[in-house]
Amino acid sequence: MHVEATIRKLTKETKRYLEAITNLDRADQRLTTNLSTSELIHINDEFRRIVEVYLTITTQVGKTVQDVNLLSQKTFIEPLKKLRDEFALIAEALAKREEIVNTWRTAHNRLKKLQEKKDKTASHVVKLEREKRAEEAAAQELKSMHSRLLIELPWFLEKRLDYIKPSINALIMIQLDYYGNTMKLFNQLMPLGNYTSDDEDALVNEQFTRIKSLTIVKDH
């Protein structure tokens, strides 16, 4: 089923996404820890203040990343896994139906062969009656399975999107909250004030110009 494959891909990519932001957070933690324990922070008070704020921010972001992992697991990965399990149950039901069809077909063919014989002996009549009951039982089981599938399959196919949509919405809201909070926290470190987009561009270009003028990058 195409939906099952899509769900598998969504789950896989979400896990990769969570792994990526977790690795990024670990790198940030290592970076800020190294900065905060280096001798550089003792050279300049303003630099020390920035590093301290930077460390505080990455610590808070780290907690947010933990929340993202937990919430994504509970609202997206686990519900979709349950839905995938339902696909497995459907596959089992369809395989069971094929098994019942084969059982009925075998019983029907045996009964047909016995009915074609002109044997009137008691043993033949007993055998014929036994096969007739077996064929009827198999036919009844097949009919019951068909009725069940005709009710449950359309319902499942109709409701699967209703089941998936809240998980997709939850994942979007989790990401929106994560990126929004992260940007808000980092704005504390480098506040832009009431700058326009042109002001921001000018500020960025100014910073790049200053960086390029540094001795360590002049010859590269």
N, C-alpha and C positions, 0 to 999 in steps of 0.2 A: 504494500500500500504506500502511495506517495506521501501521505500525511505522516505515516510512521517514520519514513526516511527523513522527512523534514524535521520532525521532533528530535530524532537522533542527532541531526546536524546542529540544531539549535542548542541542545544540551551540551554537545561537545564544544561548540564555540563559546558558550557562556562559561564553561569551566576554564577554557583557555584565556578568556578575558579576565576572569577572577585571578587566575594564576599570574597574568601579566601585571595587573595593578598591585598585587601582593608583592611581586618581585620589585616593582618600581618603588613601592613603599619601603621595602628593606634597603634598597639602594639609597633612598633619601635619608633613612635613619642612620646608615653608616656614614654618609656624607656629613650630616649635621653633627654627629657624635665626634667625628674626626676634627671638624672645625672647632667645636666647643672645647676640645681638649688640647688644641694646638697652642703654641706660644704666640701666634699672631694676634689673638684676642687681647693680649696684654699691651699691644703696641698703641692701640687707638680705642678710646672709650666708645666712640660712635660705632666702630666696627664690632666691638664686643656686644653692644646693644643689639645690633642687627643679627648677629649670630645667635644671641640668646632668644630673640623673637623667632628666628628661623627654626631653632630647635623646638621651641614651644609649639609652633605651627605644625611641624612634621610629626610631633607626638600626637597632636590632635587629629591630624589627617590619618595617622596610623590607626587610631581608634575608629575613625569613620570607615576605613578599609575593612576592619574587622566586622563592623556592622553590615557593610555591603556584602561581604562573604556570607554572613549568617542569614541575612534577609533574602539574598538571591537563592540560597540553598532551600530555604523554607517556602518561598513563594513562587519559585520558578523551577528549579531542578527537581525537587521532590514531587511536586504535582505532575510535571511532565513525565517523570519516571512511572508514576501510577497509571498515567494514560497509556504509556508504552506497554505496561503490564496487561492492560485491557486488550491491546492488539494481539498480544500473545495468547490470551484466553480465546479471542475470536478465531485465531489460527487453529487452536486446539479444537474448538467447536466445529470448524469446517472440516478438519481432518476426521473428527468423530463422525460427521455426517457421511463422508466418503466411506468410512468403515461400515456404517449401517447400510448404506446403499449396496455395498458389495455383499453384505450378509443377506440382505433381502433378495438380491439378484441370484445368489447361489441357491437360496431356499426356493425361490420361484422356479428356477430351472429344474431343480430336483423334483418339485411337485408336478411340473409340466410333463416330465419324462414318465413319471409314475402314472399320470392320468392318461397318457397315450397307450399304455399297455392294456391289453384286454384281460389281464389276469383277474380272476374273480375269487381267488383263494382268500381264506381268512387272514393269513399273514400279510398278504398284499393290501387288503383293506385296512388293516391296522397300521401298516407302514404309510399308506396314503393319508390316513387320518392324522398321523403324527406329523407328517411333512406339511399337511395343510395348516395345522395349528402353528407350526414353526414359521411358515410363510406369513400367516396372518399376524403373528406377534412381531415379526420383522417389519412388516408393512405399517403396523400401528406405531412402532418406535420411530420409523422413518417419517411418518406423518406428523408425529409429535415434535420431532426435531425440526422439520420444515416450518411448522407453525411458530415455533419459538424463534427461529432465525428470522423469519419474515417480520416478526414484531420487533425483536431486539436490534437487528442490524440497521434498519432505517432510522430507528431512534438514536442509536449510537452515532451514526453518520451525521444526523441532524444536530445533535447536541455537542459534538466534539469541539466546534468552534466556540460555543458558549463556555466550554470548560477551559480552552486555551487563552481566550481573550483577557481574563483577569490576571493571568500569569504574565502575559506580555505587558499589560499596563503596569503591573507591579515592577517589572524589570526596568521599564522606562522611568518610572517615578524614583526608583532607587538610584539610577544613574543621574537623573536630574538633581536629586538631593546631594549626591556625592560631588558632582562637578560644581554645583552651585556653592556648597559649603567650602570646597577646596579653594575656589576663586575668592570667596569672601575672606578666608583666612589669609591667603597670600596677599590680598590687597592691604591687609594690616601691615605687611612687611614693606611693600612698595606702593603706598596709597597714591592714586592718580588725581584725587581731588575732583575739581569740576572741569577737568580738561576735556576738550573736544577730541574727536578722532584725529584731527589734524595736529592738535597739540601732542597727542600720544605718539603719533608718527614722528614728530619732530624730536620728542624726548628719546624715543628709541634710536633714531638716527644719531642723535648727539652722543648717546651712550656707546654706540658702535664706533663712532669716530674716536672717542676717548680710548676705547679698547684697542683699536688699530694703532693708536699712537704709542702704546706701551712698548717698552724695549723688548719684551719677551715675544712679541708678535711681529715686530717691524721687519725682520728678515725672513718671514715665512709667507 
